[in-house]
Amino acid sequence: MHWTRDCKLQRISHLPLKTVRNSATQTKTTKDTKSTKMEFDDLSNRVIGCAIEVHRHLGPGLLESAYQQCLAYELNRHGIAFHLQHPQPVQYKDIRLDCGYRMDILVENQLIVELKSVEEIQGIHEAQLLTYMKLAGVKTGLLINFNNKILKDGIRRFVL
């Protein structure tokens, strides 16, 4: 089974985190309740659980595209709404540029998941995820490298 770009898409509003951290680890507070933060944490944990299930069955060493399709299957199986290969335009002044940028997975319009299958996560991979988060106005992102013996060693969570 091959998943298309808009698998089980549902319209969900953005819920900003109570505490927001940017890459310089500065902290600011919004007016939202504590339960909002728990919803994001729960969503991240559910997606990580799906990724661990994929890694448990496949292990390291495959191409990113294989992990992406299998993770899409697990997300769908768990009733988690997502966009696969979601386009991300660039807004420059008063124009919108479609430059071909695509997020691997946008989960419930609240979480960006970038998948890798590389020897080691590099700064450029982190910068890519942080840039997508800023462009999309999404506060939380996961960078998951499936090329690890233990998947938890390849997962990084980012919060703007």
C-alpha positions in Angstrom: 0.0 0.0 0.0 1.4 3.4 -1.0 0.3 6.5 0.9 -0.5 9.7 -0.9 0.4 13.2 0.3 -2.9 13.9 2.2 -3.6 10.8 4.2 -6.5 11.1 6.6 -6.3 14.9 6.8 -8.5 16.5 9.4 -8.8 20.2 10.1 -7.3 20.9 13.5 -6.5 24.3 14.9 -3.0 25.3 16.1 -2.6 25.1 19.9 0.5 26.9 21.0 2.6 25.6 23.9 2.5 27.3 27.3 6.2 27.5 27.4 8.0 28.1 24.1 11.8 27.8 23.7 13.7 29.0 20.7 17.1 27.6 19.5 18.9 30.1 21.8 17.0 28.5 24.7 15.2 31.7 25.6 11.8 31.2 27.2 8.6 33.1 26.8 5.1 32.3 28.1 1.8 32.5 26.3 -1.7 32.7 27.8 -2.6 29.1 27.2 -3.4 26.6 29.9 -1.1 23.8 31.2 -3.2 21.2 29.4 -2.2 22.6 26.0 1.4 21.6 26.7 0.3 18.1 27.6 -1.6 17.7 24.3 1.6 18.4 22.4 3.6 16.1 24.6 1.0 13.4 24.1 1.1 13.9 20.3 4.9 13.7 20.2 4.8 10.6 22.4 2.2 8.9 20.2 4.3 9.6 17.0 7.5 8.4 18.7 5.6 5.2 19.7 4.7 4.7 16.0 8.3 5.3 14.9 9.6 2.8 17.5 7.1 0.2 16.2 8.4 0.7 12.6 12.0 0.5 13.8 11.3 -2.6 15.9 10.1 -4.4 12.7 12.5 -3.0 10.1 15.7 -2.1 12.1 18.3 0.4 10.7 19.7 0.4 7.2 16.8 1.1 4.8 16.1 4.2 2.8 14.2 7.2 4.4 11.3 6.6 1.9 10.7 3.1 3.3 10.5 4.4 6.9 8.2 7.2 5.8 5.7 4.8 4.2 5.7 2.5 7.2 5.4 5.4 9.6 2.4 6.7 7.6 0.8 3.2 7.9 1.3 3.3 11.7 0.0 6.8 12.1 -3.1 5.9 10.1 -3.5 2.7 12.1 -3.5 4.7 15.3 -6.0 7.3 14.0 -3.4 10.2 13.9 -4.2 12.7 11.1 -1.2 13.7 8.9 0.0 15.1 5.6 2.8 13.2 3.8 5.3 15.3 1.9 3.5 18.5 2.8 4.6 21.5 0.6 6.0 24.4 2.4 6.1 27.7 0.5 8.4 30.6 1.4 6.9 33.9 2.2 9.2 36.8 1.1 7.9 40.3 1.7 4.6 40.4 -0.3 5.2 37.3 -2.5 4.7 33.6 -1.8 7.4 31.3 -3.4 6.8 27.7 -4.1 10.4 26.5 -4.1 9.8 22.8 -3.8 10.3 22.5 0.0 8.4 19.6 1.5 8.0 18.5 5.1 8.3 14.8 5.4 5.2 14.6 7.7 3.0 17.2 9.2 1.0 15.7 12.0 -2.4 17.2 13.0 -1.1 20.6 11.8 0.8 20.8 15.2 3.9 18.7 14.7 6.5 18.5 11.9 8.3 15.2 11.6 11.5 15.0 9.6 12.9 11.6 8.9 16.5 10.6 8.2 18.4 7.4 7.6 21.9 8.7 7.9 25.1 7.7 9.8 24.8 10.8 12.1 22.5 13.8 12.4 24.3 16.9 11.3 23.6 20.6 12.0 22.1 21.0 8.5 19.4 18.5 9.4 18.5 20.4 12.6 18.5 23.7 10.6 16.1 22.2 8.0 13.6 21.2 10.6 13.8 24.5 12.5 13.4 26.4 9.2 10.2 24.4 8.3 8.9 25.0 11.8 9.4 28.8 11.5 8.0 28.9 7.9 4.9 26.9 8.9 4.3 28.5 12.3 4.5 25.1 14.0 6.0 25.2 17.4 7.1 21.5 17.8 9.2 19.3 15.6 10.7 15.8 15.7 13.9 14.8 13.9 14.0 11.0 13.7 17.1 9.2 12.4 16.2 5.5 11.8 19.8 4.5 11.2 20.5 3.7 14.8 20.5 0.4 16.6 18.3 1.9 19.3 15.8 4.4 17.8 15.6 6.6 21.0 19.3 7.5 20.3 18.2 9.0 17.0 15.2 11.1 18.1 15.5 14.8 18.8 12.5 17.0 19.8 12.6 20.8 19.0 10.4 23.5 20.5 10.4 27.1 19.2 
